[in-house]
């Protein structure tokens, strides 16, 4: 297996709006990020994935871009960006940018021209269609609820938007559009960034003829029909040839609806497309039958089955991204662990152990290293997230769900859970801002914050720091093959890793019950690399609730 820096890295995602505010306007910014680089250096991460900082009207918190080569006013200036990039590089930290090129903002100059007239030179930059029987061109639904088509009076036609109506989809079948995107990417690479995380990149090639899709609910066709389209691999290979292969950078694609077989194409070891992809099967396991909204816990047996499928399936032929948390996912401690005072820290460490000992590149989302939890939402008025708000009103007003029944489900899975401000200390607003935060701070910041954890040896932060150190020290953690033990156990996640004559045994108890697990004799005299039960340096077969340990031989 070829060794590379991005396989051996640990990546930290920053959601700039919520990370650190340097000027008191309640919104995180680039200078705030620069001020916290020493904290990230202390944690030990190698790469920052920066959610969008480009110029944007902020209909979808920066994922609606109006200028790919300017910085959002609220975040600072390009000079601030250049200073942050240089300061990160000086600390040995790389910066990966979020690339959002399935769609732009409707305020991008391309779309302003495109909608102006049918014969505008940029008309074909986007996907325009005539209506059908006085309605939308097809039945596709948006990922953000409602139709995926927006009628535009200017030319009496509809444009496609798989997300918000203010996020019109680019027409990737137009070679001029592709070249515009490739030229923009090249300029960022020449500026010195270290790679791209590619937003919904599996959606860029639409099905030929844009046919109706099978219904995903009583109202609209499944927007997943647009994933892994007929030309997606062709377009990514062209991107690789014209841009990616010319720089020593890292790429990861957000690939909605990706299958194992498709992932082998996107992230193939020949390097013709991307380095790795995000798959979403495992984070969908706690959804309800009808939709993702639920209050269910993540079931361990299906989780083990799914992660094992990806570990075994990509071994040697592609590369895994390891994550539970990001800006679109609720806090994993509420899904897989236990956020109570008794179990919060040990369960956070258990989850981290399980994930970080697998083959692939691990991603840490801001606050995950502190064990931050979901926000206690009380009403739909507490939401900022477009997806959560739209879903609540569509499900209650159009589909007749009881608001009392649906609200807890949306609150539990809302993207806003991940977007509450970073909890730096126990001062007002958790030290995030001296002003009024754009989104409410979780009230538990007095007890969950970085200042309390950085110098405490048994904190969640210190545990993450140790996990990252181990990954940097032991090739087996990065490259070793994976095998699952006890696939049908509802509480224990146990697996082994093997590489160049060495083995790891990873044991995690995901329950509030005491359990026993006696490893094979070869592991009895092994070295305990890490364990999360304070004061326990050897393993005697007994597992406390949420206890985890790793043995190396």
C-alpha positions as CSV (number, residue, x, y, z in Angstrom):
1,X,0.0,0.0,0.0
2,X,1.4,3.4,-1.0
3,X,2.2,5.7,1.9
4,X,1.2,9.3,1.6
5,X,1.0,12.3,3.9
6,X,-2.8,12.6,3.6
7,X,-3.3,9.0,4.7
8,X,-1.2,9.7,7.8
9,X,-2.9,13.0,8.7
10,X,-5.6,13.9,11.2
11,X,-8.0,16.5,9.8
12,X,-9.9,19.1,11.9
13,X,-13.0,20.7,10.5
14,X,-13.6,24.4,11.3
15,X,-17.0,25.9,10.7
16,X,-15.8,29.5,10.6
17,X,-19.0,31.2,11.6
18,X,-19.0,29.3,15.0
19,X,-15.3,28.9,15.8
20,X,-13.9,32.2,17.2
21,X,-15.0,35.8,16.8
22,X,-12.2,38.3,16.9
23,X,-14.1,41.6,16.5
24,X,-17.2,41.2,18.7
25,X,-19.9,41.1,16.0
26,X,-21.1,37.7,17.1
27,X,-19.8,35.9,14.0
28,X,-16.6,33.8,13.9
29,X,-14.0,35.0,11.4
30,X,-10.6,34.3,9.9
31,X,-8.6,36.3,12.5
32,X,-10.4,34.3,15.1
33,X,-9.2,31.1,13.5
34,X,-5.6,32.5,13.4
35,X,-5.8,33.3,17.1
36,X,-6.6,29.6,17.9
37,X,-3.9,27.9,15.7
38,X,-1.8,27.2,18.8
39,X,-4.7,25.3,20.3
40,X,-4.9,23.1,17.2
41,X,-1.2,22.7,17.2
42,X,-1.4,21.5,20.8
43,X,-4.1,19.0,19.9
44,X,-1.8,17.6,17.2
45,X,-3.9,17.8,14.1
46,X,-2.2,18.0,10.7
47,X,-4.8,19.6,8.4
48,X,-7.7,22.1,8.8
49,X,-10.7,21.6,6.6
50,X,-12.2,25.1,6.4
51,X,-16.0,25.3,5.6
52,X,-16.7,28.0,3.0
53,X,-15.3,31.5,3.6
54,X,-16.1,32.8,0.2
55,X,-18.3,35.8,-0.5
56,X,-21.9,34.7,0.0
57,X,-25.4,36.1,0.8
58,X,-25.6,33.3,3.5
59,X,-28.8,31.7,2.6
60,X,-27.2,28.4,3.5
61,X,-24.4,29.6,5.7
62,X,-21.8,30.1,3.0
63,X,-22.6,27.1,0.8
64,X,-24.3,29.6,-1.6
65,X,-21.3,31.3,-3.1
66,X,-21.5,34.6,-5.0
67,X,-17.8,35.0,-5.6
68,X,-15.3,32.1,-5.4
69,X,-12.3,34.4,-5.2
70,X,-13.4,36.9,-2.6
71,X,-13.9,36.5,1.2
72,X,-17.2,36.9,2.9
73,X,-17.3,40.4,4.5
74,X,-18.2,39.0,7.9
75,X,-15.2,36.7,7.9
76,X,-12.6,39.4,7.0
77,X,-10.5,40.0,3.9
78,X,-8.2,38.2,1.5
79,X,-5.3,39.7,3.5
80,X,-6.7,38.0,6.6
81,X,-6.9,34.7,4.7
82,X,-3.4,35.0,3.5
83,X,-2.2,35.7,7.1
84,X,-4.1,32.7,8.4
85,X,-2.7,30.5,5.7
86,X,0.9,31.6,6.4
87,X,0.4,31.2,10.2
88,X,-1.0,27.7,9.8
89,X,1.9,26.7,7.5
90,X,4.4,28.1,10.0
91,X,3.0,25.6,12.5
92,X,3.1,22.7,10.1
93,X,-0.7,22.8,9.6
94,X,-2.2,22.5,6.1
95,X,-5.4,24.2,5.0
96,X,-8.0,22.4,2.8
97,X,-10.7,24.6,1.3
98,X,-14.4,23.7,0.9
99,X,-15.1,23.5,-2.9
100,X,-18.8,24.1,-3.6
101,X,-19.3,23.7,-7.4
102,X,-22.5,21.7,-7.8
103,X,-24.2,25.1,-7.5
104,X,-23.6,28.8,-6.9
105,X,-25.6,31.5,-5.2
106,X,-28.3,33.1,-7.4
107,X,-26.4,36.3,-6.7
108,X,-23.3,35.0,-8.5
109,X,-22.5,37.1,-11.6
110,X,-22.8,33.9,-13.7
111,X,-26.4,33.4,-12.7
112,X,-27.4,37.1,-12.9
113,X,-26.4,36.9,-16.5
114,X,-27.8,33.5,-17.1
115,X,-31.3,34.5,-16.0
116,X,-31.2,37.8,-17.9
117,X,-32.3,36.3,-21.3
118,X,-32.5,33.0,-23.2
119,X,-29.7,34.1,-25.5
120,X,-27.3,35.3,-22.9
121,X,-23.8,33.8,-23.4
122,X,-24.0,32.4,-19.8
123,X,-27.5,31.0,-20.2
124,X,-26.2,27.4,-20.5
125,X,-24.1,27.8,-17.3
126,X,-27.2,26.6,-15.4
127,X,-30.0,24.1,-16.0
128,X,-33.1,25.7,-17.5
129,X,-36.2,23.9,-18.6
130,X,-39.7,24.7,-19.9
131,X,-42.6,23.9,-17.6
132,X,-44.6,20.7,-18.0
133,X,-48.4,21.2,-18.2
134,X,-48.1,24.5,-16.4
135,X,-46.0,22.9,-13.6
136,X,-42.4,22.0,-12.8
137,X,-40.4,20.2,-15.6
138,X,-40.2,17.0,-13.5
139,X,-41.2,15.8,-10.0
140,X,-37.7,16.1,-8.3
141,X,-37.7,17.3,-4.7
142,X,-35.1,19.5,-3.2
143,X,-32.8,18.1,-0.4
144,X,-34.1,21.1,1.6
145,X,-37.8,20.2,1.0
146,X,-40.2,21.4,-1.7
147,X,-39.6,21.2,-5.4
148,X,-36.2,21.3,-6.9
149,X,-37.4,23.7,-9.6
150,X,-37.9,27.5,-9.3
151,X,-40.0,29.4,-11.8
152,X,-38.4,32.5,-13.1
153,X,-40.6,35.1,-14.7
154,X,-37.9,36.9,-16.7
155,X,-37.8,34.2,-19.3
156,X,-40.9,32.1,-18.3
157,X,-38.7,29.1,-17.5
158,X,-37.7,27.0,-14.5
159,X,-34.1,26.5,-13.2
160,X,-32.9,23.5,-11.2
161,X,-31.8,23.9,-7.5
162,X,-31.2,20.6,-5.7
163,X,-30.9,22.7,-2.5
164,X,-32.2,26.2,-1.7
165,X,-33.9,28.2,-4.5
166,X,-31.0,30.6,-4.0
167,X,-28.6,27.8,-4.9
168,X,-29.1,27.1,-8.7
169,X,-27.3,24.1,-10.0
170,X,-24.4,24.6,-12.4
171,X,-24.6,22.8,-15.8
172,X,-21.5,20.6,-15.7
173,X,-22.3,19.2,-19.2
174,X,-21.2,22.6,-20.5
175,X,-17.4,22.4,-21.0
176,X,-17.0,26.1,-20.5
177,X,-18.5,25.8,-17.0
178,X,-16.0,23.0,-16.2
179,X,-13.1,25.1,-17.4
180,X,-14.3,28.1,-15.3
181,X,-14.3,25.9,-12.3
182,X,-10.9,24.3,-13.1
183,X,-9.3,27.7,-13.6
184,X,-10.7,29.0,-10.3
185,X,-9.3,25.9,-8.5
186,X,-5.9,26.3,-10.1
187,X,-5.7,29.9,-8.8
188,X,-6.4,28.7,-5.2
189,X,-3.8,26.0,-5.5
190,X,-1.3,28.5,-6.8
191,X,-2.1,30.7,-3.7
192,X,-0.8,27.8,-1.6
193,X,-3.8,25.9,-0.2
194,X,-3.4,22.2,0.4
195,X,-6.5,20.7,-1.1
196,X,-10.2,20.6,-1.4
197,X,-13.2,19.1,0.3
198,X,-15.7,18.9,-2.5
199,X,-19.3,19.6,-1.5
200,X,-22.0,17.2,-2.9
201,X,-19.6,16.4,-5.7
202,X,-21.5,13.2,-6.6
203,X,-24.5,15.3,-7.8
204,X,-22.7,17.3,-10.6
205,X,-23.8,15.0,-13.4
206,X,-27.5,14.8,-13.8
207,X,-29.4,11.9,-15.4
208,X,-29.8,12.2,-19.1
209,X,-33.2,13.8,-20.0
210,X,-33.9,14.7,-16.4
211,X,-36.7,12.0,-16.0
212,X,-39.1,11.8,-13.1
213,X,-37.8,10.0,-10.0
214,X,-39.5,7.5,-7.7
215,X,-41.4,9.3,-4.9
216,X,-39.4,9.9,-1.7
217,X,-42.6,11.1,0.0
218,X,-46.2,11.9,-0.9
219,X,-45.1,15.1,-2.7
220,X,-41.8,14.8,-4.5
221,X,-39.5,12.5,-6.4
222,X,-36.3,11.3,-4.7
223,X,-33.5,13.9,-5.2
224,X,-31.0,11.0,-4.7
225,X,-31.7,10.1,-8.3
226,X,-29.2,12.8,-9.3
227,X,-26.2,11.1,-7.5
228,X,-23.4,9.2,-9.2
229,X,-24.7,10.4,-12.6
230,X,-23.6,9.3,-16.1
231,X,-20.6,11.6,-16.5
232,X,-19.5,12.2,-12.9
233,X,-16.3,10.1,-13.1
234,X,-15.4,11.5,-16.5
235,X,-15.7,15.0,-15.1
236,X,-13.6,14.2,-12.0
237,X,-10.9,12.6,-14.1
238,X,-10.9,15.7,-16.3
239,X,-10.5,17.8,-13.1
240,X,-7.8,15.6,-11.9
241,X,-5.9,15.8,-15.2
242,X,-6.2,19.6,-15.5
243,X,-5.8,20.6,-11.8
244,X,-5.4,18.1,-9.0
245,X,-2.5,16.1,-10.5
246,X,-0.4,19.2,-10.9
247,X,-0.2,20.0,-7.1
248,X,0.7,18.0,-3.9
249,X,-2.8,18.4,-2.4
250,X,-5.5,16.3,-0.6
251,X,-9.0,15.8,-2.0
252,X,-12.1,14.4,-0.3
253,X,-15.5,14.3,-2.0
254,X,-18.8,14.5,-0.2
255,X,-20.6,11.8,-2.1
256,X,-24.3,11.5,-1.3
257,X,-25.8,8.1,-2.0
258,X,-22.4,6.6,-2.8
259,X,-22.1,2.8,-2.9
260,X,-19.0,0.8,-2.1
261,X,-18.5,0.1,-5.8
262,X,-18.8,3.7,-6.7
263,X,-16.4,4.8,-3.9
264,X,-13.8,2.5,-5.4
265,X,-14.0,4.6,-8.6
266,X,-14.0,8.0,-6.8
267,X,-11.2,7.2,-4.4
268,X,-9.2,4.6,-6.4
269,X,-5.7,3.9,-5.5
270,X,-4.5,4.8,-9.0
271,X,-5.3,8.4,-8.1
272,X,-7.3,9.2,-11.2
273,X,-10.0,11.1,-9.3
274,X,-10.1,11.9,-5.6
275,X,-8.1,10.7,-2.6
276,X,-11.1,9.7,-0.5
277,X,-14.8,10.2,-0.1
278,X,-17.4,10.7,2.6
279,X,-20.0,8.0,2.6
280,X,-23.2,8.5,4.7
281,X,-24.6,5.0,5.2
282,X,-23.4,4.8,8.8
283,X,-24.7,8.2,9.9
284,X,-28.2,7.3,8.5
285,X,-28.6,4.3,10.7
286,X,-30.5,6.1,13.4
287,X,-33.1,7.6,11.1
288,X,-36.8,6.7,11.0
289,X,-38.2,4.6,8.1
290,X,-39.7,7.7,6.4
291,X,-36.9,10.2,6.8
292,X,-33.7,11.0,8.7
293,X,-35.6,12.8,11.6
294,X,-35.7,10.6,14.7
295,X,-34.9,10.3,18.4
296,X,-33.4,6.8,17.9
297,X,-30.0,5.9,19.1
298,X,-27.5,4.6,16.6
299,X,-27.8,0.8,16.6
300,X,-24.5,-0.9,17.2
301,X,-24.9,-4.2,15.3
302,X,-25.8,-2.5,12.0
303,X,-23.1,0.1,12.7
304,X,-20.5,-2.6,13.0
305,X,-21.8,-4.3,9.9
306,X,-21.6,-1.1,7.9
307,X,-18.2,0.2,9.0
308,X,-16.8,-3.3,8.5
309,X,-18.1,-3.4,5.0
310,X,-16.3,-0.2,4.2
311,X,-13.1,-1.1,6.0
312,X,-12.9,-4.5,4.2
313,X,-14.2,-3.2,0.9
314,X,-11.8,-0.3,0.4
315,X,-8.7,-2.0,1.9
316,X,-6.0,-1.9,-0.8
317,X,-8.1,-0.5,-3.5
318,X,-9.3,2.9,-2.2
319,X,-9.2,5.0,1.0
320,X,-11.7,5.6,3.9
321,X,-12.6,8.8,5.5
322,X,-13.3,8.2,9.2
323,X,-15.9,10.5,10.8
324,X,-19.0,10.7,12.9
325,X,-19.3,14.5,13.2
326,X,-19.4,17.4,10.8
327,X,-21.4,20.6,10.2
328,X,-24.3,18.6,8.8
329,X,-24.5,16.0,11.6
330,X,-25.8,16.2,15.2
331,X,-23.3,15.6,18.0
332,X,-22.2,11.9,18.0
333,X,-22.2,11.8,21.8
334,X,-26.1,12.1,21.7
335,X,-26.3,9.4,19.0
336,X,-23.9,6.8,20.1
337,X,-22.7,7.8,23.5
338,X,-24.3,9.2,26.6
339,X,-24.4,12.9,27.3
340,X,-25.2,12.6,31.0
341,X,-22.7,14.0,33.5
342,X,-21.9,10.4,34.6
343,X,-21.0,9.0,31.2
344,X,-20.4,12.0,28.8
345,X,-16.5,12.0,29.0
346,X,-15.9,8.3,29.1
347,X,-18.4,7.7,26.2
348,X,-16.8,10.4,24.1
349,X,-13.5,8.7,24.6
350,X,-15.0,5.3,23.7
351,X,-16.4,6.7,20.5
352,X,-13.1,8.3,19.6
353,X,-11.1,5.1,20.3
354,X,-13.4,3.1,18.1
355,X,-13.1,5.5,15.1
356,X,-9.5,6.6,15.3
357,X,-8.1,3.0,15.4
358,X,-9.6,2.2,12.0
359,X,-7.9,2.3,8.6
360,X,-8.5,5.6,6.9
361,X,-8.0,9.3,7.6
362,X,-9.8,10.6,10.7
363,X,-11.8,13.8,10.8
364,X,-12.4,15.7,14.1
365,X,-15.2,18.3,14.0
366,X,-14.7,21.4,16.2
367,X,-15.8,20.7,19.7
368,X,-15.8,16.9,19.2
369,X,-12.5,16.9,21.0
370,X,-14.2,18.4,24.0
371,X,-17.2,16.1,24.0
372,X,-19.6,18.9,23.1
373,X,-23.3,17.8,23.0
374,X,-26.6,18.6,21.2
375,X,-28.3,21.9,22.0
376,X,-31.6,21.8,24.1
377,X,-33.9,23.3,21.5
378,X,-37.3,24.3,22.8
379,X,-39.1,25.4,19.6
380,X,-38.7,25.7,15.9
381,X,-37.9,29.4,16.5
382,X,-34.6,28.3,18.0
383,X,-33.5,26.9,14.6
384,X,-31.3,28.7,12.1
385,X,-30.8,25.8,9.8
386,X,-32.8,26.0,6.6
387,X,-33.2,22.3,6.3
388,X,-34.6,21.9,9.8
389,X,-37.0,24.8,9.4
390,X,-38.3,23.7,6.0
391,X,-38.7,20.1,7.1
392,X,-40.8,21.1,10.2
393,X,-43.2,23.2,8.1
394,X,-43.5,20.8,5.2
395,X,-44.1,17.8,7.5
396,X,-46.6,19.6,9.8
397,X,-48.5,21.9,7.3
398,X,-48.3,19.8,4.1
399,X,-48.2,16.3,5.4
400,X,-50.2,16.6,8.6
401,X,-47.7,15.4,11.2
402,X,-48.4,16.4,14.8
403,X,-45.9,19.2,15.7
404,X,-45.5,17.7,19.2
405,X,-44.4,14.4,17.6
406,X,-42.1,15.8,14.9
407,X,-40.3,18.6,16.7
408,X,-38.3,16.4,19.1
409,X,-37.1,14.3,16.1
410,X,-36.0,17.3,14.1
411,X,-34.4,18.9,17.2
412,X,-32.4,15.7,17.8
413,X,-31.0,15.5,14.2
414,X,-30.9,19.2,13.3
415,X,-27.7,20.5,11.7
416,X,-27.8,23.4,14.2
417,X,-26.6,21.0,16.9
418,X,-23.2,21.0,15.3
419,X,-23.2,24.8,14.6
420,X,-23.6,26.2,18.1
421,X,-20.5,28.3,18.9
422,X,-17.3,26.6,20.0
423,X,-17.0,26.5,23.8
424,X,-13.6,28.0,24.7
425,X,-14.0,28.9,28.4
426,X,-16.6,29.6,31.1
427,X,-16.8,33.4,30.5
428,X,-20.0,34.9,28.9
429,X,-20.8,33.3,25.5
430,X,-18.2,30.6,26.2
431,X,-15.4,33.0,25.2
432,X,-16.6,32.7,21.6
433,X,-17.5,36.4,21.2
434,X,-17.8,39.6,23.3
435,X,-20.9,40.5,21.3
436,X,-24.2,38.6,20.7
437,X,-23.5,35.2,19.1
438,X,-25.2,34.6,15.8
439,X,-26.5,31.3,17.2
440,X,-27.1,30.6,20.8
441,X,-24.3,29.0,22.8
442,X,-25.1,25.6,24.4
443,X,-25.9,26.4,28.1
444,X,-23.6,23.6,29.3
445,X,-20.5,25.6,28.3
446,X,-19.7,26.3,32.0
447,X,-18.7,22.7,32.5
448,X,-17.7,21.8,28.9
449,X,-15.1,24.1,27.5
450,X,-11.5,24.0,26.2
451,X,-9.9,26.0,29.0
452,X,-11.1,23.4,31.6
453,X,-9.8,20.5,29.5
454,X,-6.5,21.5,27.8
455,X,-4.3,21.0,30.9
456,X,-6.4,18.2,32.6
457,X,-4.7,14.9,32.0
458,X,-7.9,12.9,32.0
459,X,-10.0,15.2,29.8
460,X,-11.6,14.4,26.5
461,X,-9.2,16.8,24.8
462,X,-6.1,15.1,26.3
463,X,-7.5,11.7,25.2
464,X,-7.9,13.0,21.6
465,X,-4.4,14.4,21.8
466,X,-3.1,10.9,22.7
467,X,-5.1,9.2,20.0
468,X,-3.6,11.6,17.4
469,X,-0.1,11.0,18.8
470,X,-0.5,7.2,18.5
471,X,-1.6,7.5,14.9
472,X,1.5,9.5,14.1
473,X,3.7,6.9,15.9
474,X,2.3,3.6,14.7
475,X,2.0,2.7,11.0
476,X,-0.4,-0.2,11.9
477,X,-3.1,2.4,13.0
478,X,-2.9,4.0,9.6
479,X,-2.3,1.1,7.2
480,X,-3.2,-2.1,9.0
481,X,-5.9,-4.5,7.7
482,X,-9.1,-4.7,9.8
483,X,-11.1,-7.7,11.0
484,X,-14.3,-7.6,13.1
485,X,-14.9,-9.9,16.1
486,X,-18.2,-10.5,17.9
487,X,-20.4,-9.1,15.0
488,X,-23.7,-10.0,16.8
489,X,-22.8,-8.5,20.2
490,X,-25.2,-5.6,20.9
491,X,-22.8,-3.8,23.2
492,X,-19.2,-4.5,22.3
493,X,-17.4,-3.3,19.2
494,X,-14.2,-5.4,19.0
495,X,-11.8,-5.6,16.1
496,X,-8.2,-6.3,15.2
497,X,-5.7,-4.6,13.0
498,X,-2.7,-6.3,11.4
499,X,0.4,-4.8,9.6
500,X,4.0,-6.0,9.0
501,X,3.9,-8.6,11.8
502,X,2.2,-6.5,14.4
503,X,-1.4,-6.6,15.7
504,X,-3.8,-4.3,17.5
505,X,-6.9,-5.4,19.5
506,X,-9.5,-2.7,19.9
507,X,-12.3,-3.3,22.5
508,X,-15.1,-0.8,23.1
509,X,-18.1,-1.3,25.4
510,X,-21.0,0.9,24.0
511,X,-23.3,0.3,26.9
512,X,-24.1,1.4,30.5
513,X,-23.7,-2.3,31.5
514,X,-20.6,-4.0,32.9
515,X,-19.4,-6.6,30.4
516,X,-16.6,-9.1,30.1
517,X,-14.3,-9.9,27.1
518,X,-11.3,-12.1,27.4
519,X,-8.9,-11.7,24.5
520,X,-7.0,-14.4,22.8
521,X,-3.8,-15.4,24.7
522,X,-1.5,-13.7,22.2
523,X,-2.9,-10.3,23.4
524,X,-2.7,-11.1,27.2
525,X,0.9,-9.9,27.5
526,X,0.5,-7.1,24.9
527,X,1.1,-3.4,25.5
528,X,-2.0,-1.3,26.4
529,X,-1.5,1.7,24.0
530,X,-4.5,3.6,25.3
531,X,-7.5,3.1,27.6
532,X,-10.2,5.4,28.8
533,X,-10.8,4.0,32.3
534,X,-8.9,6.3,34.7
535,X,-6.5,4.4,36.9
536,X,-6.6,1.1,34.9
537,X,-3.3,0.3,33.2
538,X,-3.9,-3.4,32.6
539,X,-6.8,-5.3,31.2
540,X,-8.3,-8.1,33.2
541,X,-11.3,-8.9,31.0
542,X,-13.8,-6.8,32.8
543,X,-15.3,-3.8,31.1
544,X,-17.0,-0.9,32.8
545,X,-19.7,1.1,31.0
546,X,-18.2,2.7,27.9
547,X,-14.8,1.4,28.7
548,X,-12.4,1.1,25.7
549,X,-8.8,-0.1,25.4
550,X,-6.3,-0.9,22.7
551,X,-3.6,-3.6,23.0
552,X,-0.5,-3.8,20.7
553,X,1.6,-6.8,20.1
